[in-house]
Every structure is written in structure tokens, then in C-alpha cells.
């Protein structure tokens, strides 16, 4: 005897009518157990949230919707996405061209060039972040939606068909028994319906087990997505740390230029090389929300004896008032602790690190970091 599921005519005549009658509440439906329903709900939730996280991450990495559509088409055509200039790199290009046209030797032109170099480095860091996040985070999410989830969906549809087939067989057997009872004689249709029901039940149970195993595999999907999420946070931490380092270097350069113009002949500084690029393998060097105090803070040039603070006297001219931007805790007795918003007197001495000044508050005196101060005119 043939299996009912292998006969298209029977499926559409019985299972099809079974589906229609269920929609109108006119037929009984085989219910899945509570654990199975929980697995289905968790799988649907995983799929829905994965789609939303994927879409929003794509927006984060590429805010331009037209560019996202273009990248999607290239991906579907299995072609390499052309390299795209980042916003930071484009801004750097405009600033460099402006400096060239307006005068690269003027104060404005020199500053444009310095900011241009910083924006160029920011753009390169952004490009690296986008690439790393796409490979380590977006790709695994897409692979789940386009691979594992499609397999799960296919098996769920098969299970639904097997259930409809099973319930149709149950309904047919019920009708055959009712007809047999009315005719008060043995009906071959009852034997046939019982055999088809046994076949349908076996196929349903087999498909339910296959689907259950796939749904339980969602736990492994969560573990994989958790690992990818850690990789995403790591790449994002590295990116923001690089951005902070580049901007801190720029701030130092502009600050030295500003100090030299405000205190001509008093603030003596040497050209300090920019901070080395942050290694992409060191995400722990995260950007802080407050300025980082330079590590080199000597009062004297290398090889010279340090000055004694008690013997330091403010110059006859060149002192200035400064407002403290952030609280600062002195690292040793040579430094002056600061409180946000207080006013102090500052000045520099020949041979001092350009990132530090001498600060005075009443009868207290000590080194203070320039990045924690707002010099007042």
C-alpha cells in the first residue's frame, strides 16, 4: 500500500481540506508538546533579533543607504565591492587642498594641514574598523540567516505538511468508522484508513525529531554569536582608542602652537613626535573620557638636573591665569593637585616639557598638565 504523503492528489484533497477546516475551527489539530513550542518560539525570536541587529549594524558601519544598496548588489552578484573613500579621508583631502590654495605657510594653512593629517588617520582607522566588524560580526549573522535559518524553515514546513497529513488521516479514519457503524458491516475503508494513519504518524514523528534537533542547535548559534559579539566590541574599542590617540596628538600639536603664540619667548618647547599608532591587537588601550596626562613630565631636559620647586620663581612677565577643566590628583610632591573650575596662575620655564606648566595657587606650587587647563586671555 502506498504512503499517503507520496500521492499529491490525496495530500491536496485531505491535508488541504484539513488546513482549511482548521482555519475555520471545524477540525481537530495535533498539538506539539510544550518543550517543542518553546524551541520554536526561541528560534523565531533569535531570527527576528538577528535580522534587526544585522540591519542596524549595517547602518552604523555605512550610514549612506545608497551605498548600502550598492554593496548589497555587489555581494549578490558575487563581485568585490570597490574601495570607498571614508568621510574622514574626504575631509582631509578638502582641508589639504584648502591649505594649498589659501597658503600653507600661514597660521590657518598650517593648522589646516595638521588637522588634515589627523582626519586622514581617522579615516584609515574607520576603514579598518568597518572591515574588521564586517568580517567578524556581520558575516556570521548573515551566514545564520541565509544558511541555518533556511534549513530550519524548510524542515518546519515539512513538519507542518506531515502534521496536516496526519490530522487528515485521523479525520478520514473517524469518518470511515462512522460510516461502518451506520452500515452495521465491516468496511475495508477502515483498514485502509488505519494503515494510512500509522504511516502518517511515523512520518510525522520522524520529521518532528529532525526539526527538534535543528531547533536545539539554536543554543550553538547563540554561543557563536556571543563570540562574534566579543570580536565586534574588541574592534570597536580599538577603533575608538585609535581615534582618541590621533585627536590627542592633534590637540598637543595645536596646543603647543597656541602656547607659543600667546607666550612668545617664555614658553620654550621642543617638537614632540606624535604618539605611535595604536596596535590593532591591543584593544585594552581604550580611550578615556578625560585627557591623558603625558608620561614624560620632567621639569628639566634629559640629562639635566631637575629644578627644585622651592627655588622656582615666576618670571617677571609671561604669567597667566587659567581655569581648571577637570579634577587632577597629583602623582607626587612635584605636582599640584587641581579641582575643576578653580583659577590658578601658570607659567613655563626654559627646558620644561611643553605639555606641562608650573601652576601656583596661594602658597602652593607644582607642575600641572596643559590638557587640564583653559588659558584665559
C-alpha positions in Angstrom: 0.0 0.0 0.0 1.3 3.4 -0.9 2.1 6.1 1.6 -0.4 8.9 1.6 2.4 11.6 1.6 3.7 10.3 -1.8 0.3 10.8 -3.5 -0.2 14.5 -4.4 -3.8 14.1 -5.1 -4.5 12.7 -1.7 -2.5 15.4 0.1 -4.3 18.2 -1.6 -7.7 16.6 -1.2 -7.3 15.6 2.5 -4.5 17.6 4.0 -5.6 20.7 2.0 -9.1 20.5 3.3 -7.7 19.8 6.8 -5.8 23.1 6.7 -8.9 25.0 5.6 -11.2 23.4 8.2 -8.6 24.2 10.9 -8.7 27.9 9.9 -12.5 27.9 10.4 -12.3 25.9 13.6 -14.1 22.9 12.1 -11.3 20.3 12.5 -9.1 19.0 15.3 -5.4 19.8 15.3 -2.5 17.8 16.6 -0.7 20.0 19.1 3.1 19.9 19.7 4.4 19.4 23.2 5.3 22.5 25.3 9.0 22.0 25.0 8.8 21.9 21.2 6.7 25.1 21.2 9.3 26.8 23.4 12.1 25.8 21.0 10.0 27.2 18.1 9.4 30.5 19.9 13.1 30.8 20.8 14.2 30.1 17.2 11.7 32.7 15.9 13.0 35.3 18.4 16.6 34.6 17.5 15.9 35.0 13.8 13.9 38.3 14.3 16.5 39.9 16.6 19.4 38.7 14.4 17.8 40.5 11.5 17.3 43.7 13.4 20.8 43.7 14.9 22.3 43.0 11.4 20.4 45.8 9.8 21.3 48.4 12.5 24.9 47.4 12.5 25.0 47.9 8.7 23.6 51.4 9.3 26.2 52.0 11.9 29.1 51.0 9.6 27.6 52.6 6.5 25.0 55.4 7.2 24.5 56.1 3.5 21.5 54.0 2.3 22.5 54.2 -1.4 26.0 52.9 -0.6 24.4 50.0 1.4 22.2 49.1 -1.6 25.2 49.2 -3.9 27.2 46.9 -1.5 24.3 44.5 -1.3 24.1 44.3 -5.1 27.8 43.6 -5.4 27.5 40.9 -2.8 24.6 39.2 -4.5 26.5 39.3 -7.8 29.5 37.8 -6.0 31.7 40.7 -7.0 34.2 42.6 -4.9 32.9 45.9 -3.5 35.0 48.8 -4.8 37.1 50.7 -2.3 35.2 53.7 -1.0 36.7 56.9 0.5 35.6 57.4 4.0 34.2 60.8 5.2 37.3 61.5 7.3 39.6 60.9 4.3 37.4 63.1 2.1 37.5 65.9 4.7 41.3 65.5 4.9 41.6 65.9 1.2 39.5 69.1 1.2 41.5 70.6 4.0 44.8 69.8 2.3 43.6 71.4 -0.9 42.3 74.5 1.0 45.7 74.9 2.7 47.4 74.7 -0.6 45.2 77.4 -2.1 45.0 79.7 0.9 48.6 79.5 1.8 50.3 76.6 3.5 52.7 78.8 5.4 50.0 80.9 7.1 48.8 80.1 10.6 45.4 79.0 9.2 47.1 77.0 6.4 49.5 75.2 8.8 46.6 74.3 11.1 44.5 73.0 8.1 47.4 70.7 7.2 47.7 69.4 10.7 44.0 68.7 11.0 44.0 67.2 7.6 46.7 64.6 8.6 44.7 63.8 11.7 41.4 63.3 9.7 43.3 61.1 7.3 44.4 58.9 10.1 40.9 58.8 11.5 39.6 57.8 8.1 42.1 55.0 7.8 41.1 53.8 11.3 37.4 53.9 10.3 38.1 51.8 7.2 39.9 49.2 9.3 37.1 49.1 11.8 34.4 48.6 9.1 36.4 45.8 7.5 37.0 44.0 10.8 33.4 44.4 12.0 32.1 43.2 8.7 34.2 40.0 8.7 34.0 39.1 12.4 30.4 40.2 13.1 28.2 40.8 10.1 29.3 37.8 8.1 28.4 35.2 10.8 25.0 36.8 11.3 24.3 36.7 7.5 25.5 33.1 7.4 23.0 32.1 10.0 20.1 33.8 8.3 21.0 32.6 4.8 22.1 29.1 5.9 21.0 27.6 9.2 17.7 29.5 9.3 16.7 28.5 5.8 17.3 24.9 6.7 15.3 25.2 9.8 12.4 26.9 7.9 12.4 24.2 5.3 12.2 21.4 7.9 9.4 23.3 9.7 7.4 23.5 6.5 7.9 19.7 6.1 6.8 19.2 9.6 3.7 21.3 9.0 2.8 19.2 6.0 3.3 16.0 7.9 1.0 17.3 10.7 -1.7 18.2 8.2 -1.3 14.8 6.6 -1.6 13.1 10.0 -4.7 15.1 11.0 -6.3 14.4 7.6 -5.7 10.7 8.2 -7.2 10.9 11.6 -10.3 12.7 10.2 -10.6 10.1 7.4 -10.4 7.2 9.9 -13.1 8.8 12.1 -15.4 9.2 9.1 -14.8 5.6 8.0 -15.6 4.3 11.4 -18.8 6.4 11.5 -19.9 5.0 8.1 -19.1 1.5 9.2 -21.2 1.9 12.3 -24.2 3.1 10.3 -23.8 0.2 7.8 -23.5 -2.3 10.6 -21.0 -4.2 8.5 -17.2 -4.4 8.1 -15.8 -1.7 5.8 -12.5 -2.1 4.0 -12.1 1.7 4.2 -11.5 1.4 8.0 -8.4 -0.9 7.4 -7.1 1.4 4.7 -7.6 4.5 6.9 -5.9 2.9 9.9 -2.9 1.8 7.7 -2.5 5.3 6.3 -2.8 6.8 9.8 0.1 4.6 11.0 2.2 5.6 8.1 1.4 9.3 8.6 2.1 9.1 12.3 5.6 7.5 11.6 6.5 10.2 9.1 5.3 12.9 11.5 7.3 11.6 14.4 10.4 11.3 12.2 10.1 14.8 10.9 9.4 16.2 14.4 12.6 14.6 15.6 14.6 16.1 12.8 13.1 19.6 13.4 13.6 19.3 17.1 17.4 18.6 16.7 17.7 21.7 14.4 15.8 23.9 16.9 18.0 22.7 19.8 21.0 23.8 17.7 19.9 27.4 18.2 21.9 27.1 21.5 25.1 26.6 19.5 24.1 29.6 17.4 23.9 31.8 20.5 27.3 30.7 21.6 28.7 31.5 18.1 27.0 34.9 18.1 28.3 35.6 21.6 31.9 35.1 20.4 31.3 37.3 17.4 29.8 40.0 19.6 33.0 39.9 21.7 35.0 40.4 18.5 32.8 43.3 17.5 33.3 45.0 20.9 37.1 44.4 20.6 37.3 46.0 17.1 35.1 48.9 18.2 37.2 49.5 21.3 40.4 49.5 19.2 38.8 51.9 16.7 37.8 54.5 19.4 41.1 54.2 21.1 42.9 54.9 17.9 40.6 57.9 17.3 41.3 59.2 20.7 45.1 58.8 20.3 45.0 60.6 16.9 43.0 63.5 18.3 45.1 63.8 21.4 48.2 64.1 19.2 46.4 66.8 17.2 45.4 68.6 20.4 49.0 68.6 21.6 50.3 70.0 18.3 47.7 72.7 18.2 48.2 73.4 21.9 52.0 73.9 21.5 51.3 76.3 18.6 48.8 78.2 20.7 51.1 78.5 23.7 54.0 79.6 21.6 51.8 82.4 20.1 50.4 83.5 23.4 53.7 83.4 25.4 56.4 84.3 22.9 59.9 83.8 24.3 58.5 82.5 27.6 57.2 79.0 26.8 60.0 77.1 25.4 59.1 73.7 23.9 60.5 71.2 21.5 58.8 69.4 18.7 57.4 66.2 20.2 56.8 63.3 17.8 53.2 62.1 17.5 52.1 59.2 19.6 52.8 55.9 17.8 49.8 54.3 16.1 47.7 52.1 18.4 48.2 48.5 17.7 45.0 46.8 16.4 45.9 43.9 18.6 45.7 45.9 21.8 42.1 46.8 22.3 42.7 47.1 26.0 44.3 50.5 25.4 40.8 52.1 25.4 40.1 55.8 25.1 39.4 57.6 28.3 36.8 60.3 28.7 39.3 62.6 30.2 42.6 63.9 28.8 45.5 61.5 29.4 48.4 63.1 31.3 51.7 62.8 29.3 54.1 60.3 30.8 57.1 62.5 30.3 56.8 65.3 32.8 60.2 66.3 33.9 61.0 69.9 34.7 64.4 69.7 33.1 65.6 68.5 29.7 67.0 64.9 29.6 70.5 64.8 31.1 69.9 67.9 33.2 69.3 68.1 37.0 65.6 68.6 37.9 64.7 72.0 39.2 63.8 72.5 42.9 60.2 73.8 43.1 61.0 75.8 46.2 63.6 77.7 44.2 61.4 78.4 41.2 60.2 81.9 40.9 57.6 83.2 38.4 59.1 85.2 35.5 58.7 89.0 35.6 56.4 88.7 32.6 54.6 85.8 31.0 52.4 84.5 33.9 48.8 83.9 33.1 45.5 82.9 34.7 44.0 79.5 33.8 40.7 77.8 34.6 41.0 74.1 35.6 38.8 71.9 33.3 38.9 68.6 35.3 40.0 67.4 38.7 43.6 66.2 38.8 45.3 64.2 41.5 49.0 64.9 41.9 51.1 61.9 41.2 53.9 63.1 43.5 55.1 66.1 45.5 56.4 67.9 42.4 52.8 68.2 41.0 49.9 70.4 42.0 46.5 68.8 42.7 43.7 70.6 40.8 40.0 71.0 41.3 37.6 71.6 38.4 36.6 75.3 37.8 39.2 76.8 40.1 41.6 79.6 38.9 45.3 79.3 39.1 48.4 81.2 37.9 50.5 79.4 35.3 53.9 80.0 33.6 56.6 78.0 32.0 60.4 77.8 32.3 63.0 77.1 29.7 63.6 73.3 29.3 60.2 72.3 30.5 58.2 69.6 28.8 55.7 71.6 26.5 52.8 69.5 27.9 53.3 70.8 31.4 53.3 74.2 33.2 54.2 75.5 36.6 50.9 76.2 38.5 50.5 78.4 41.6 47.6 78.6 44.0 48.2 80.7 47.1 51.4 79.5 48.6 51.3 76.1 46.8 53.2 75.4 43.7 53.7 72.4 41.3 53.6 71.0 37.8 50.2 70.9 36.1 49.2 69.2 32.8 48.3 71.7 30.0 45.4 69.5 28.7 43.6 70.0 32.0 43.6 73.8 31.7 41.8 76.6 29.8 44.2 79.5 29.4 42.4 82.8 29.9 43.1 85.9 28.0 
